[in-house]
Amino acid sequence: MLLLSGPNMGGNEIKYVTECLETGWVSSVGSYVDKFEKMAAEFAGTKYAVATSSGTTALHTCLILLGIQPNDYVIAPNITFIATLNSIKYTGASPLLIDTDEHSWQMDLNLLEEFLQNETEQKENGCYYKKDGRRIPAIMPVHVLGNMCDMDRLLLLAEQYNLTIVEDSTEALGSYYKGRHAGSFGLMGTFSYNGNKIITTGGGGMIVTNNEALAKKAKHLTTQAKSDPFEYMHDQIGYNYRLVNVAAAMGVAQMEQLPGFLQRKKEIIAFYKNQLASVGDIEFQQVSNDVNPNWWMPTIKTSRQKDVLKILNDHQMQSRPFWVPMNQLSMFKDDLYYNKTDRSDFVYRHCLSIPCSTNISNQDLQNVCNKIKEVFQ
Ligand SMILES: *Cc1c(COP(=O)(O)O)cnc(C)c1O
């Protein structure tokens, strides 16, 4: 089976993990956690990084640190992986969904601006939804598939309407907007090291920020809020959201290979575009000149989505449709969804992701392309 986006363990993973096993430093503290955090911050161009047990727990921690309350709204795109919305629901707040742009598949900033202009009002302590008077303290842009929206415009809107940005940059390790790394635009950003992400620790995550106080609080909160090095003294309800040293050891080995992985992802998307751009009605994700994406997960848009999915999966080439739009899931069906023509549904019904592991061979890429072409013959 050709995996959609599988792990690539070609470096020092065994060496570093073995060192953890041999020394016994496998658990919640150890030099690899510190090293991994340092590498993550350096790569993202932020001052601080705090490792977490997953991307989801990184997002949840960020929202707790912002003081998101049960009666609040947090703005998020309608097309994302469910973890974004779960993290909002964990705080008791409600997601406020914005429809997606048909071409970039990011949150539609025209709709966002229209919503903020017409449906919200400013009070001295923030932004409020006019219809029910509930607060909208934050926005979570998601860099869908490693692409990014017009960040200048998003930053301006956030400032104008008093919204704090937490970036769900979990898919965007190695993505840049005007030379600045994803995750470094918001007050906090997040990464995921799940098995299908561009680098993996089996499971894991990271919070990045330039704010020292927030970084310290993030570490505190994710390690059970223990406030004394000796006694079991804790000063708030904390979480066991830390990343273990043995996973961080894998992370360090993976970070060492990240430039090579990014290079390979660029070759993979170039291969697919070269072979498929003029086949049938196939289109690729639209990326602005300001964005240098990591091309984490090559995805095509076609009216023959179902046929392409079938032929690839029938031939052991794993491919997947886009996420079901959040408003179509039962848990979110009563949440606000701002849209004009529900482009999310259109994108969902036309897009599919195709095999793109960094260790895929060119021959396998060619085989995938040949199968896709068969559909259109
Ligand atoms: C991967 C991902 C996450 C985090 O997932 P974890 O599996 O918890 O690391 C969050 N949001 C999006 C959009 C993702 O793709």
The ligand as an SDF file (V2000), in Angstrom:
LIG
                    3D

 15 15  0  0  0  0  0  0  0  0999 V2000
   -2.9290   17.7590   12.4540 C   0  0  0  0  0  0  0  0  0  0  0  0
   -3.8090   18.9040   12.7660 C   0  0  0  0  0  0  0  0  0  0  0  0
   -4.0400   19.3140   14.0980 C   0  0  0  0  0  0  0  0  0  0  0  0
   -3.4290   18.6550   15.2990 C   0  0  0  0  0  0  0  0  0  0  0  0
   -3.5240   17.3100   15.2810 O   0  0  0  0  0  0  0  0  0  0  0  0
   -2.8240   16.3290   16.3530 P   0  0  0  0  0  0  0  0  0  0  0  0
   -3.1040   15.0050   15.7340 O   0  0  0  0  0  0  0  0  0  0  0  0
   -3.5250   16.5330   17.6390 O   0  0  0  0  0  0  0  0  0  0  0  0
   -1.3720   16.6250   16.4570 O   0  0  0  0  0  0  0  0  0  0  0  0
   -4.8270   20.4320   14.2870 C   0  0  0  0  0  0  0  0  0  0  0  0
   -5.3700   21.1090   13.2700 N   0  0  0  0  0  0  0  0  0  0  0  0
   -5.1830   20.7440   11.9760 C   0  0  0  0  0  0  0  0  0  0  0  0
   -5.7650   21.5770   10.9000 C   0  0  0  0  0  0  0  0  0  0  0  0
   -4.4080   19.6190   11.6900 C   0  0  0  0  0  0  0  0  0  0  0  0
   -4.2400   19.2490   10.4130 O   0  0  0  0  0  0  0  0  0  0  0  0
  1  2  1  0
  2  3  1  0
  2 14  2  0
  3  4  1  0
  3 10  2  0
  4  5  1  0
  5  6  1  0
  6  7  2  0
  6  8  1  0
  6  9  1  0
 10 11  1  0
 11 12  2  0
 12 13  1  0
 12 14  1  0
 14 15  1  0
M  END
$$$$
